[in-house]
Amino acid sequence: MDTSNGLQLQHLESFIETEPKYYIQHQQSLAKVLSPCRYQHGVSRDKLIDYSYGAGELIVCNRGIDEFVRWNSEIKILKVDLPDEAFRAIAEEAGAETVEIRSSTKFEDKRVVALISAIQAEEEAGGLSGRLYMDSIAQALASALVQLRGNLKRGLRQYKCGLTPIQLSRVKQLVYGRIDQEVSLQEMAGAAGLSSSYFNQMFRRSTGVAAHQFVLNARVEHAKDLLKSPRLRMIDVAVSCGFQTSQHFARVFRSVCDITPTEYRRALGVTG
């Protein structure tokens, strides 16, 4: 799943290898083991350490690591590459210049497990909730890693207030003005003049819902108005509300309203 320079997903599969391979980790990543496997890694070909994993175990893959790796069994891994922007936002709010994450060959955290499960569910649903939802998960994963494995000199600040009326108005203008297009978390944060991590917290405090859910709700409300016109085809309504297909539109509409767009239109007595 490619979310346009945001969170990236890779499904990695490999067979047993006889010789170690040189590998460089370019992104800050998390890996979820999908099937039991064994492998070796180390800084040189002749100094490899053995590891074994069960399904569901996690690995923190640190940016910049270069090593030799040899898989001793077939593997299936979900690799989650986190965007640099997520860590820059956290560093900015913490008053730090950079964020460094310590790698971990076996990592345990219930929050991270739940977030990766949410990513898998979203992928299986065909990206039902959109890019903004994935941006929010990426930010949450980055925050968890910084808190648990980061070296920030200052802890993450806790915020008790919400957005100002002016900030909230600017964000709403952006969302409603581009109701037929994708809006990223960074763009919404930029409209409020805040970093992504700070904005995410403040927006929820101000509206009671996550940013991605607010956008979906706004699209559905706009769709309700358009569905009153018998001249508009379902695909016309879908595209006008930022959905690429009528099927995607129908799934989201039903998840919000508990009925399909067709049933809603029928309830209004609209024909055509």
C-alpha positions as CSV (number, residue, x, y, z in Angstrom):
1,M,0.0,0.0,0.0
2,D,1.5,3.4,-1.1
3,T,0.1,6.4,0.7
4,S,1.8,9.1,-1.4
5,N,5.0,9.7,0.5
6,G,3.4,8.8,3.8
7,L,3.4,5.5,5.5
8,Q,4.5,2.7,3.2
9,L,3.7,-1.0,3.5
10,Q,5.9,-3.9,2.1
11,H,5.0,-7.6,2.1
12,L,8.4,-9.4,2.2
13,E,8.8,-13.0,1.4
14,S,12.1,-15.0,1.0
15,F,13.4,-18.5,0.9
16,I,16.3,-20.2,2.7
17,E,19.6,-18.5,1.8
18,T,22.9,-20.2,1.8
19,E,25.0,-17.0,1.9
20,P,24.6,-13.8,3.9
21,K,23.5,-10.8,2.0
22,Y,24.5,-7.2,2.6
23,Y,21.5,-5.0,3.6
24,I,21.0,-1.3,4.4
25,Q,18.0,0.0,6.2
26,H,17.0,3.3,4.6
27,Q,13.8,4.1,6.5
28,Q,12.7,4.0,10.2
29,S,10.5,0.9,10.1
30,L,8.6,-1.6,12.1
31,A,8.4,-5.2,10.9
32,K,5.7,-7.7,11.9
33,V,6.5,-11.4,11.5
34,L,3.6,-13.2,9.8
35,S,5.0,-16.7,9.9
36,P,7.5,-18.5,12.2
37,C,11.0,-18.0,10.9
38,R,14.7,-18.1,11.8
39,Y,17.5,-15.8,10.6
40,Q,21.1,-14.6,11.3
41,H,22.5,-11.1,11.2
42,G,25.7,-9.3,12.1
43,V,28.2,-6.7,11.1
44,S,30.3,-9.1,9.2
45,R,29.8,-12.3,7.2
46,D,31.6,-14.5,9.7
47,K,30.0,-13.0,12.9
48,L,26.3,-13.7,12.6
49,I,23.9,-14.0,15.5
50,D,21.0,-16.4,15.4
51,Y,17.4,-15.3,16.0
52,S,14.0,-17.1,15.8
53,Y,10.6,-15.5,15.7
54,G,7.0,-16.6,16.1
55,A,4.1,-15.2,14.2
56,G,3.0,-11.8,15.4
57,E,6.4,-10.7,16.9
58,L,7.7,-7.3,16.1
59,I,11.1,-5.9,15.1
60,V,12.2,-2.2,15.2
61,C,14.3,-1.6,12.2
62,N,16.5,1.4,12.7
63,R,17.4,3.8,9.9
64,G,21.0,3.6,8.7
65,I,21.7,0.1,10.0
66,D,23.9,-1.9,7.6
67,E,24.5,-5.5,8.2
68,F,24.7,-9.0,6.7
69,V,21.6,-11.1,6.9
70,R,20.9,-14.8,6.1
71,W,17.5,-16.4,6.4
72,N,17.5,-20.0,7.6
73,S,13.8,-20.6,6.8
74,E,11.1,-19.2,4.6
75,I,9.8,-15.9,5.8
76,K,6.7,-13.7,5.5
77,I,7.0,-10.2,7.0
78,L,4.9,-7.1,6.9
79,K,7.3,-4.1,6.9
80,V,5.9,-0.7,7.8
81,D,8.1,2.3,6.7
82,L,7.3,5.4,8.7
83,P,7.5,8.9,7.1
84,D,10.2,11.3,8.1
85,E,7.6,14.0,8.6
86,A,6.1,12.1,11.5
87,F,9.4,12.2,13.4
88,R,10.2,15.8,12.5
89,A,6.9,16.9,13.9
90,I,7.6,15.2,17.2
91,A,11.1,16.6,17.4
92,E,9.8,20.1,16.8
93,E,7.2,19.8,19.6
94,A,9.8,18.4,22.0
95,G,12.3,21.1,21.2
96,A,14.8,18.7,19.7
97,E,16.6,18.9,16.4
98,T,16.5,15.3,15.5
99,V,15.0,12.0,16.6
100,E,17.0,8.8,16.9
101,I,15.3,5.5,17.5
102,R,17.1,2.5,19.1
103,S,16.6,-0.7,17.1
104,S,15.1,-3.8,18.8
105,T,15.3,-7.4,17.5
106,K,12.2,-8.2,19.6
107,F,9.9,-5.4,20.5
108,E,6.7,-5.6,22.6
109,D,4.1,-2.9,23.1
110,K,0.3,-3.4,23.1
111,R,-0.3,0.0,21.5
112,V,2.0,-0.7,18.6
113,V,0.4,-4.1,18.1
114,A,-3.0,-2.5,17.9
115,L,-1.9,0.2,15.5
116,I,-0.3,-2.3,13.1
117,S,-3.4,-4.5,13.3
118,A,-5.4,-1.4,12.3
119,I,-3.1,-0.9,9.3
120,Q,-3.6,-4.5,8.2
121,A,-7.4,-4.1,8.6
122,E,-7.3,-0.9,6.5
123,E,-5.3,-2.7,3.8
124,E,-7.7,-5.6,3.7
125,A,-10.6,-3.2,3.4
126,G,-9.0,-1.6,0.3
127,G,-8.1,1.7,2.0
128,L,-11.7,2.4,3.1
129,S,-10.8,5.3,5.5
130,G,-8.4,7.1,3.1
131,R,-4.9,8.6,3.4
132,L,-5.7,10.8,6.4
133,Y,-6.4,7.8,8.5
134,M,-3.1,6.2,7.6
135,D,-1.3,9.5,8.3
136,S,-2.8,9.5,11.8
137,I,-1.7,5.9,12.4
138,A,1.8,6.8,11.2
139,Q,1.9,9.7,13.6
140,A,0.7,7.5,16.5
141,L,3.3,4.8,15.6
142,A,6.1,7.4,15.5
143,S,5.0,8.9,18.8
144,A,5.0,5.4,20.4
145,L,8.5,4.6,19.1
146,V,9.9,8.0,20.3
147,Q,8.4,7.4,23.8
148,L,9.6,3.9,24.1
149,R,12.8,3.7,22.0
150,G,13.8,7.4,21.3
151,N,16.6,9.6,22.7
152,L,14.8,12.9,22.8
153,K,16.2,15.1,25.6
154,R,12.8,16.4,26.5
155,G,9.7,14.3,26.9
156,L,6.6,14.8,24.7
157,R,4.5,17.6,26.0
158,Q,1.0,17.0,27.2
159,Y,-1.6,19.4,25.9
160,K,-4.8,20.3,27.7
161,C,-6.4,22.8,25.3
162,G,-7.9,22.5,21.8
163,L,-7.7,24.5,18.7
164,T,-8.6,28.2,18.7
165,P,-11.8,29.1,16.8
166,I,-9.7,30.7,14.1
167,Q,-7.6,27.6,13.7
168,L,-10.6,25.3,13.6
169,S,-12.3,27.6,11.0
170,R,-9.2,27.5,8.7
171,V,-9.0,23.7,8.9
172,K,-12.7,23.3,8.1
173,Q,-12.4,25.7,5.2
174,L,-9.6,23.5,3.8
175,V,-11.6,20.3,4.2
176,Y,-14.9,21.7,2.8
177,G,-13.1,23.6,0.0
178,R,-11.4,20.3,-1.1
179,I,-14.2,17.9,-0.4
180,D,-13.7,16.2,-3.7
181,Q,-9.9,15.7,-3.1
182,E,-7.6,13.9,-0.7
183,V,-6.4,16.0,2.2
184,S,-3.3,15.0,4.2
185,L,-2.7,15.3,7.9
186,Q,0.2,17.7,7.2
187,E,-2.0,20.0,5.1
188,M,-4.6,20.2,7.9
189,A,-1.9,20.8,10.5
190,G,-0.5,23.5,8.2
191,A,-3.8,25.3,7.9
192,A,-3.8,25.5,11.7
193,G,-0.2,26.6,11.8
194,L,0.8,23.5,13.9
195,S,3.0,20.4,13.6
196,S,1.2,17.2,12.8
197,S,1.6,15.6,16.2
198,Y,0.3,18.6,18.1
199,F,-2.5,19.2,15.6
200,N,-3.7,15.6,15.9
201,Q,-4.2,15.9,19.7
202,M,-5.8,19.4,19.5
203,F,-8.2,18.6,16.7
204,R,-9.6,15.6,18.6
205,R,-10.0,17.7,21.7
206,S,-11.8,20.4,19.8
207,T,-14.2,18.2,17.7
208,G,-14.4,14.9,19.6
209,V,-13.3,12.9,16.6
210,A,-10.1,12.1,14.8
211,A,-9.1,14.1,11.8
212,H,-9.7,11.3,9.3
213,Q,-13.2,10.6,10.7
214,F,-14.1,14.3,10.5
215,V,-13.2,14.3,6.8
216,L,-15.2,11.2,6.1
217,N,-18.2,12.6,8.0
218,A,-17.9,15.8,6.0
219,R,-17.9,13.9,2.7
220,V,-20.9,11.9,3.7
221,E,-22.9,15.0,4.7
222,H,-22.1,16.5,1.3
223,A,-23.1,13.3,-0.4
224,K,-26.5,13.4,1.4
225,D,-27.2,16.8,-0.2
226,L,-26.1,15.6,-3.7
227,L,-28.2,12.4,-3.4
228,K,-31.4,14.6,-3.3
229,S,-30.8,15.3,-7.0
230,P,-32.3,12.6,-9.3
231,R,-30.1,13.9,-12.2
232,L,-26.8,12.8,-10.5
233,R,-25.6,9.2,-11.0
234,M,-24.1,7.4,-8.0
235,I,-20.6,7.7,-9.6
236,D,-21.1,11.4,-10.0
237,V,-21.9,11.8,-6.3
238,A,-19.0,9.6,-5.3
239,V,-16.4,11.6,-7.4
240,S,-17.9,14.9,-6.2
241,C,-17.2,13.8,-2.6
242,G,-13.7,12.6,-3.1
243,F,-14.2,8.9,-3.7
244,Q,-12.6,7.2,-6.7
245,T,-15.3,4.5,-7.1
246,S,-19.0,4.2,-6.3
247,Q,-18.2,1.0,-4.4
248,H,-15.7,2.8,-2.1
249,F,-18.3,5.5,-1.6
250,A,-21.0,3.0,-0.7
251,R,-18.8,1.3,1.9
252,V,-17.9,4.5,3.6
253,F,-21.5,5.9,3.5
254,R,-22.8,2.7,5.0
255,S,-20.1,2.7,7.7
256,V,-21.2,6.2,8.8
257,C,-25.0,6.0,8.2
258,D,-25.8,2.3,8.6
259,I,-27.6,2.3,5.2
260,T,-26.3,2.4,1.6
261,P,-26.6,5.5,-0.6
262,T,-29.2,3.8,-2.7
263,E,-31.3,3.1,0.4
264,Y,-30.9,6.7,1.6
265,R,-32.0,8.0,-1.7
266,R,-35.0,5.7,-1.8
267,A,-36.0,6.8,1.7
268,L,-36.0,10.4,0.4
269,G,-38.4,9.3,-2.3
270,V,-35.8,10.3,-5.0
271,T,-36.2,8.4,-8.3
272,G,-34.4,8.6,-11.6
